[in-house]
Amino acid sequence: MTFVSEISSTSDADTSEVQSAPTTEKIESETTTADESAVVEGAPVDGDASDQAVSPTGEQHSGDQNPANQTSGDQAIGNPTSGDRDQQDHVVNSGEAAMSDATTPTDAESKSQPSETAEAATPASQEDPSVAPEPDQPSFANLGLAEEVLRAVEASGYQSPTEIQARVIPELASGRDVLAQSQTGTGKTAAFALPILSHVDLHGDTPQALVLTPTRELAIQVARAFSTYAGKTKKFRVAAIYGGQDYEPQLKQLRRGAHVVVGTPGRVIDHVKRGSLNLSSVRCLVLDEADEMLNMGFLEDVEFVLQHSPEDQQIALFSATVPPAIRDISKHYLSDPVHITVRRKQVTAEQIDQKAIIVPPRLKQEVLRRYLEVEPTDGVIVFTKTKDATIALAERLGHGGFRAMALNGDMPQKVRERTVAQLKDGQIDILVATDVAARGLDVKRISHVVNFDLPHDNEAYVHRIGRTGRAGRDGHAILLVTPAQRGKLRSIEKTTRQKIEIAQPPSAEQLNQKRIEEFKASVKETVESKDLEFFTGLIESLANDSDLTPQTIAAALAFQSQRGRSFLAKDLPTAPEKNRQPSRERHDRDDSFGDDSSRRAGPPRRLGPVRKGMSRYRIEVGRRDRVKPGNIVGAIANEGGIDGQFIGPMLIHDTFTILDLPESMPHDVMETLQRTWVAGKQLGLKVDTGGPNRVGGSDRSGEDSSGRPRFKRGKFQRGRDDDRGPAGKRGPHSKRGAGKRGPAGKGGYSKKRR
């Protein structure tokens, strides 16, 4: 199948076969709102492109968002050349948007491309020096994009495609399936959004492209990027559908007829089941951050979408890593894909100074406070694992005199937007955030990233520290590592290929010297900038009326200014902590700042008493569905917005699962989790009432007293390619029909047919 041959033969809506790609945390070169966080308005992206929250020249594209100020991976180089193109004047149907033969590799040429090499097919037009810039500086004009899209890109301020864009866009435009492996911040969203927009049929009213993202923040941001790149094309419509939002706005978008749908797996499946989303006309499917989706337990959901969309659709899979499960999906669902790898540039090595401080868990807060007091910083992001920890730590820092605020998924969208705006404007200096809430966050002034809690995997660490060291600035990353986490630290070093220096916590001497210097500077500034005549007379009067000298009075005032706090710091305890029962200090969920990443003791053998603030629930998936704890945790966390901190222990029976969740959950969250799909079944969440059916049918193992679910609380288990249900089965909603792709035999796949 060749994409160009199809789009050049007809102008119907179903002829546009284009493709979308994943959004990553660094979206600087992917959208005009390079300085905008993924913490965006909760309202759906709806209506004409000109009405969207992001416009190519709108007020959200501030001076700080100039691509010239971005990191090397996203940095614009030259201006697009569009004068030599024979393109249409608008983004219209695919027949009109067919690119010139000069930019279209033939089938033979495409097949002759070595799929594992670092080089992508080079359009012939790039060989013409009259059209293209220097060979190492390609132009957007040579990539087969529509004129309207080129104008929108140029208006956005972007001059030259990044490496991933220059290599992926021609392949997608030629109709090939793509497996792209690239680090964050390389412009992946534009790599799939631009060719999709160049060939979409605006006369159609059914979805022609579907983009799956692991989180709602990414879904919103990708949808906004589409609106930006659509420029002033009035008829283009994009819909963002994701969990945590009411259905009615999303249904309205879909009824209006969206050309591109961007959404999270669970909500997309929900709309498919409701009949509000028809995938039969989808010509291009993009899996955005596929490895992250697997980490969150969405393997079955991704397979469901693949099986219920057209066989001959084009598929693009973008992933920072390529674990075995990703390779299996590529092997069985992609047709002769080109594998494009953009090697990780040593951004972490060259631009980001990484240091680790080995500190006992009970001293982490104090070490963080001392570090922030001594270290010269601009903007700081402090990462914690739980939502509660963001609030508690931000309050602790605020009490210590720092301008800090929390950012987590429980906060209303408007509050999150306001918080990010305050960080950008310098009203606050420290943001304490979870990984999900900070995903896509792009604030140029971030000078330091602090890993208060280590992330669940090494790639998440790379995503975290990628938020500093931008726009050519030096960045700093600090890890607070407990003694039990030294192995994790070595693993991170292997991933980043960078030795992380072990630093010492700031000493009392350093801290006191800093405080003295700041005190002197503050007094001098007050003397030079304030009218002190009244207070000078007051001090003289006090000295004359007593035996006190002005120096003694000044010392008393300095003491009073401390408001009972000690001015001089003491050294931290140096004696090693006794190795007490690790499950209390590092793993107890009641400890907001504990670290359970190195749990050694297994989960409880039975569900004990329900903790305060929690209730016991039942969901209708179990061992027979081959569901794993990671699948359940991922679905509940993403669709219900419940942090892993508040997903308690669980017991998986044959046909159902019992678990603890927060009591008195909002009604809309309950409804969402009742409809959420896992392992081909809806969860059907309800309060557990106990009863005789608790045994779970043939569950004779005595699991209530001895079952040991393989589950690390607060962590997602990586999805695997065997999470497909029992042999030959996929649940009632994923049976393979005629022409559908699905498992061939026991736990396998059938080959995709073209």
N, C-alpha and C positions, 0 to 999 in steps of 0.2 A: 504494500500500500504506500502510495506517495501522496503526501498532503497537497502538493501544488497541482498535481494532475486532477485532483478532485475539485479544488476551489476554482480552477480555471474553466471547468466545464459547466458550471451552473452557478446561479446566484441565490439559490434557496437558502433558507435559514439553516438547514441541516448540512450545508456544505462547508461551513467554517470549522475547520479542525485545528484548533489551536490549543495552547496549553498554559497553565499557570504553575507557579512555583512557590516554594516556601518563603515565609517571612521569618527573618531571624531577629535577634535582639538588636543588632546594629543595622538599622534600616536606613542609614544615612544616604546611600546612593540609590536607594530603592524608592524614595518618595520625596516630594518637595518639602515635606515637613520633617526635615532631617533633625530638627531640634525638638520635635514633638515626641512625647512619650507614648507608649502603647496604652497608657492610662488615658483613655479617650472616652468621649461621651457614650453612655449606654444606649442612646437612641440608635436605631438601625440606620445603616447607610441606605438611603432611599431616594428615589426620584431621579431627575436629570443630573447629569454630571455637573452642570453649572451650579446646582443647588447643594452640592455635597459640602461636608464640613471642611474639606481640603480642596482648594483650587490652585491651579498652577501658579497664579500670581497673587493669591489671597494673603490676608494679613498674617496668616500663620507661617508664611515663609519669610522669616525675619532675616536680618543681616547675618546673624550668627549661624544661619542654616546654609550659608553659601557652601556648595560642595568643595570649593577650593580650600576650605578649612578643615576638610575631613581627613581621616586617616588614609594612609597610603593605599589600603585595599579598596577604598571607595573614591579616591581622589580623581576629580575631573582633570582632563589634560588639554584637549583641544576643542574646537567648535564643530558641531555637526555640519556636514556638507550635504545640502539637499538639492542644489541647483541642477545636477546632472541626472536626477531621478525622473522617470516617467511614471509618476504615481497619481492616484486619485487625490482630490482635494479634501476628502473627508474620510472618516472611518466608517465605511459602509459595508455592503455585503461582500462575501468572500470572493465572488467572481470579479468584482471591481478591484479588490485589494490584492490580486495576484501579483507577486513580485516578478521582476524581470528575470529572464533566463540566466542572466549573468550572475545572479546571486543564488541560483538554485542548483545545487549539486544533483547530478543524475543519480538514478538508482544504483548504477554500477559504481559511481564514485562514492556514494554513501556506503555501499557494502564493502568497498575496498578500504574504507577508513579503519585503521586499527582502533577498536573500541576502548582499549586500555591505555592508549597513549595519551600524552598530555596535550596533543595538538588536535584541534577540531578542524572541520572542513573550512577552508578559506575561500570565501566567495571570489569569483573571478574579478569582480569589480574592484576588489581591494588591490589587485595587482596593477591596476591602472593608476599611475602616479598623478594623473590629472584629476582623479576623483578622491583617492584615499590619501591621508596623511602618511607619515612615515610608517613602515610596516609594523613597527612595535607600538604605534599609536593609532589604532583603528577608529573609524568614525561610525556613529549611529546611522549615518546615511547609507552606509554600505551593508547594512544587515537585513535589508528587505522589509523595512518598516514603512507604514503608510505615512503620507505627508502630514496628515493631521496629528498623528502620534509624534512625528519628528518635531513639529512645531511646539507641541506641549512639552516635550523633553527639553527643547532649547529654552522655552519660556521658564522652565523650572530651574535653569541655571546649570544643567549638566552638559558637559562638553564632549566627553569621550567615554565609551563603555569600559566597564571594569573587565577583568579577565574572564570572569564567569559569564558576563553578559555577551562578550564578543564571541565566546565559544558555544554558548547554549542557544542563543537566539537563532542563528542560521540552522541549527539542527531541528529546533522546534518548527521553524518556518518551513522546512523541507518535509515535515511529516514524520520524522523519526521519533521513536520512544527514547527517553533520556533518563539515565541514572547519573545524577550529578552529586558529587561529594565536595563540599566546600565549607570553609569556616564561616563564622558569622561576620557580618559587616562587609560582605563582598558584593552586595547588590543583587541578591538572588530573586527578590520579588520582581524587579524590573526585568530580569532575564526571562520570566514567563509571562508577565503581564503585557509587555510591549508586543510580542508576536500575537498574543490572543486578541488584543485590541486592534491590531492591524488587519485581522481577517474575520472579525466577528460580523455576523449578518444582523444589521440593525432592524431589518424588516421582520425578523422572527420574534416570537413572544414566549419562547420556551428556553430553558437554560442550555447554553452551548458549551459552557466550561464550568467545571466544579473544582474548587480548591478546598482541600481538607487541611485544617490546622489543629494543633494539639490544644490550644487554649483560645478562649474568647477574645483576649486582648490581641492576639495575633490575627484572629479573624477580622476584627474591626479594623486593624491597621492595614491589612492586605486589601480590604474592600476600599478603604480610603485611597490607597495607592492607585487602584484601578480608576477611581474617580479623577484623581490628579492627572494620570497619564491619558485619560480620555479627552482632556483639554476642554474645548467648547463644543464637543459633540453632544447636542441636546438630547438625542434619542437614546443614548447609552444608559443602561440601568444595571446596577449591581446590588445584590442582596447579601446582607450579612446575617447568618442564622447561627445562634449559639445558645448554650445553656445559661440559665440565670436571668433570662429576659422573658417577659410575657410573650405568648405566642401571637397575639393579635397584630402587633407591628410587623412581625415576620411574615405572617399570612398575608398581610396587605402588600408587602413587597413582592411576594411570590405571585399573588393574583395580578399585579400590574404587569408582570412579565419581565423577569430579570434575565439578561443575557449571560451574566456570570453570577454564580452563587459561591460564596465563601462561608465555610462553617466548620464547626467542631463535629467529630464523628457521631456522637450520641444524638445531638439535635438534628443532624442531617437524616439519620436513620428514622428518628421519630417523625419527621415530616414525610418521609417516604411511606411509612406505615399509615399515616393519616391520609395519604393521597394528595397532600398539598405540594409535594415536590415530585416531579416526574423526571426520571433520569434517562428516559429513552432517547432524548435528543442530544444528550451530552456527547460532544465530539472530542473533548479534551479533559482529562482528569489529572490533577496535580496533587501529590502528597507532600505537604509542607512539613519539614522537620520530621521525617518519617521515624527516625530513631527515637525521638522524644515521644511520639505517639505510642510506640511499642513500650517505652519505659512506663508510660501511664496506663498500660493495660488495654490499649485500643486495637490490638491485632485482629480480634474477631470482627470488630466494627469496620475496620478498613477492608477486610475480606468481604464483608457483607456488601459494602458499596461497590467493590470491584465486581462482584458477582451479579449485581442488579443494575449494572450500567452496560452500555453497548460493548460487544466484543471487539468491534473494530475501532474503538476510540483510541486516541493517542494518549499515552500516559507518560507523565514526567514525575520522577521520584527524586526529591532533594533530601539530603541527609548529611549531617556533620560527620557521622561514622557509618560504617557499613557492616553491622554485625550479621551473623548467619541468617537471622530471620529476614533481614532486608534483602539479602542475596536470594533467598528463597522466593520472596515476593517478586523480585526482578526476574528471576528465572522462569516463573510459572505464569506471570501476568503481563510482562513486557515483551514486545516482539522485536527481536534483534536490536536491543537498545544500544546506543552509544554511551560508553561510560566515560564521563568527563570528571577529572579530578583536578581541583585547584589546590595545590600543595599549600599547607599552612605556612604562611609567612611568619617569621620569627618576631611577631609583634610582641608577644609576651617576653621574649628574650631581650629585644633591643629597646623597646619603648617603655616597658613596665618593670619597675624594680620590685621584686618579690621578696618578702621576708616572712619568716615564721617565728612566732614566740611560743615556746613551750611553757604552758601554764596549767596549774591544777584547775579543774572546773570551778571550784569555789572562788577563785581569784580572777576569773575572766572579766567580770564587770570592772573591777578595780584596775586591772591592767589596761583595759580599753580606755577607761577614763584618763589614766595617766598618759597613755600614748597620745590621745587626742589633745591633751593639754600641752605636751612638749613638742609635738610634730607640727611644723607649719603646713597648714592645709587650706584648701579653698572649699570645694564641695566634697562631701563624703557620703558614700553609701555603705551602710553596715547591714550585712546579710545575716538573718536568723532563719531557723527552720520552721518556726511556728508563728501564727498570727498573734497569739497572746504574748509571745516573746518580743515582738516588734513594739507593742504598746508598753510593756513593762520596762524594756530597755530604754525606749525613747523618754519615758517619764524619769527614769533614773538619771539619764544624761541631762535632761532639762533641770532637774534639781541641782545638778552640779554646775550649772551656769552655761551649758551649751544650748544653742538654738537647734533643737532636734525635734523631729516629728516622725510618726509611724506611717507606714504604707502597707496595707494588706488587703486581701480580697473581701474581707467583711465590711470594709468601709464603703459608703455610697459612692457612686461614680463621680458625682460632683465634688465630693470631699477629696477624692483621690486627685482629680484634675487640679483643684485648688492647691493641694499640697505640692504637687510637682511644679506648678507655676511659682509657688513661693521659693522653691529650691532654685529654679532658674533665675528668679529676680533677686536672689540674695537675701530674702527675708528670713530664710532658715539656711543652715549650713550642713546639717546632718539628716539623712533620710535612713530610717531603720526599716528594712523591707524584707519580705519573703521573695523567693525566686520568681514565683508566678506573678506577683503584683508588680515586680520590677521588670518583667520581660518586655523588651522593646523600648525601655527607658533610654532616652538619648538627651543628656544634658552636658553641654560642652565643658562646664566648669568643674566637673567631677575630677578631682586630683587624686583621691584615695578611695580604694575599695577595701573594706574590712570584712573578712570572713569570720564573724563571731562564732557561727556554727559552720562546720565544714559541710559542703553540699553532698547530695546523695550519690553523685558520680563525678568523675573527673571532667567530663564535658561540661557539666553545669559550672564547674569552677572556671573553665575557660570562658564561658558565657559571662560569668560574673565580672571577671577582671577586664573583659573587653569593654566595659563601660568607662574605663579610664584610659589615659594615654592617647586621647583622640586629638584631632586637629594639629598633629605634630608636637603636642605637648608631652612632657614626661608624665608617666603614670606610676602609681604606687599601689601595691597589693599587699595586705597584711593578713596572715592566717594565725588565729589563736588556736593552737593545737594542744590537746591534752596529752599527757605522757602515753596514754593507751592508743593514741592516733598516729604514732610515728610511722607505722606501716602505711597508713593512708597518705601521709605526706610524701613518702617515697614513691607511691603510686602516682601521685599528682606530678612529681618531678619527671617521671617517665613519660607521662602524657604530654607535658609542655616541653620536654627535652631541655629543661632549664634547671640548673641547680638552685634551690631556694635557700637563701642564707638564713641561718639560725641567729636570730637577734635576741638580745636580752631586754627584759622589761625596763622602762625608764627607772633609773635609780632615784632615791630620795634626793641625792645631791643635784642631779639634773633638774628634777622637778622644782626644788627650792630655788635654784639659780634662775630658772625661768620665771617663777613667781616674783622674785625680787626685781628682775628686769622689767617685768610688766607693771609692777607696782610703781616703780620709779617713773616709767614712761607715762603712766596714767596721771600721776601727780603733776609732772611737768606740763602735760597737755592741758590739765585743768588750770594751772597757773597762767598759761599763755593764752587761753581762749575764754576764760570766764571772768566776770567782774567779781572780785573777792573783797572789795572795799568794806562791805558790812561785816564779813566774817573776820577780816583782819582786825577791825576795831573790837570785835567780840573777843578775840583771843587776847588782845592787849589788855582789855578790861579784866578778863579772867586772870591773867598773869599778875596784874596790879593788885587785884583783890585777894590774892593768895600767894603762897610761897612757890607756886608752880612756875617752872620755866616754860617758854614757848615750845621747847623740844619735848618736854614731858607731856604737854597738852597735845602736841601733834601725835606723839606715840599713842596716847589714849584714844584719840580719834581714829588712828589707823587700826587699833585693836577693835574698836567698836564697828568699824566697817566690815570686819570679818563675820559679824553676826553669829558669833559662837562657834564658827568653824576654825579649825586649826590652820594657821598659815603655813607652817612647816610640815612637810610630809615625813613619814618614817619609811624605812626600808621594808619591802615586802618580806614575809616569812620565807626563809631559804630552806628550811628542813623539809625533806620530802614527805608528802602525805602518806599516812598509813593506807595500805591497800584494803580499805574497808569493802564491804559487800558492794560490788560495782553496780548492781542493779538499782541501788537507791540514788547514788549521786549522778550516775551517767544515764540512767534509763527511765527514771520515774517521770511519768508524764506530768505529775503535779509540779515538777521543777521546770519552770519555763526556760531555764538556761541550761538544763542538763543536756548531755550529748549521748544519744543512744546509737551512734554509728558503729560502735565497737561492742555491741551487745554480745555477751558470751553465753549467758544463761538462756536456755530456750524459753519459749512462751509458756504460760501456765498450762498445766495439764487439764484444767477445767475452767469454766467460766465462774469466777468467784462472785462475791456480792457486787452489785452495780455501784459504781463510784458516784459520789455526789455530783449532781448536775448532768448525769447520764441516764439513759433509759435503754432497755433491751428491746431489740427489733428483730424481725424475721424478714428474710428476702427469699424469693422462690427460685433460686439457683443453687445447685449443690454439686457434689462430687460426680454424679452421673453426667453432668453437663461439662465436666472437665474444667471447671472454673478454678482459678487460682486466687489466692488472697490479693495478689497484685492487681488482677483484673478488677476485683471488687473495689479496692481502695482507689484505683485510678478513676473508675466511673463515678464513685461517690464524691471524690475530691473535685473533679472537673465539672460534672453536671450539677452537683448540689452546692458547690462552693464551700465544702467542708474541709478544713485543713486536716492532714493526717494526724495532728495532735489530738483531734477530737474523734477519731475513728478508733474505737476501743478494740479489745480482743474479740476474736470470732471463732466459732466452731463450724466447720463445713460438714454437713451431713450428706447423705446420699442425694436427697431431693431438695434440700433447703439449707440455709445458713442462718445461724444466730449470731448477732453481733451487737455491740454497744455503740450508741450514737448519742449526741446531745439531746436532752429531754426538751420538750416543748418547742420542737423545730417549727418554723413558720409553715403555714399551710401550703404556700406555693412551692417550698422546698420539698415537702412531703410528696406533693403531686408530681413534681419533676422526677424524684427518685422512684416513684411507683412506675413511671413510664420509661425509665432509663433501661437501655438494652445492654445486657452482658451475656456473652456466650450464646447468642441467638435467642435469649429469653428476656422478657421484661422483669425487672427486679421485684415489682409488686410489694414494695416496702410497706410494712405495717408493724404496729406495736405487738411484741410477742406476748401472748397470753399463757404460754406453757401448754399443758394439755397432753393427752395420750399420744398424739401424733408427733411428739417431740423426738421420738426414737428415729424417725426418718425412714420408715419402710424397713428395708432389709439391712439397715445399719446396725449390725450386731456387734460392732467392735467396742461398745461401751464408750463411745466417743465423749459423752458428757463428762466422764470421769478420767478418761485417759487420752482423748484425742489431742494431737499436737499439730495444729495447723502451722505450716511452714511460713510464718509471717513475721516480718520485722516491723513493728509498729512505727508509724511515721515515715516509712520508706516505701517507694514503689518498687515492685519486682519487675525486672525487665520481661516484657512479653516475649514469647518464643513461638517458633513456627509449629509447635505441636499443640498450641492452645486452640484446638479446632473442634472440640467435642469428641464424642466416641467415634470409633471407626465407622466411616461412611455416613455419619450423621452430622448435621449442623444446626439442629433445632427446627422448629416448625416454620420459621420465617426465612430460612436460608437453604431450602431444598433446591437442588439444581434441576432446572427444567431444560427443555430443548434449547440448545444454543447457549446455555449459561456455563460460565466457568465455575468450577468448584473442585472439591476433592475427588481425586480419582483413586478409588480404593481406600485402603486404610490410612487415614491421616495424611493423604497426599493431595496433590493438585492435578487438575487436568491442564494440558497445554492450551495456551491462548491461541485461538485460530484467527487467521486474518483472511 
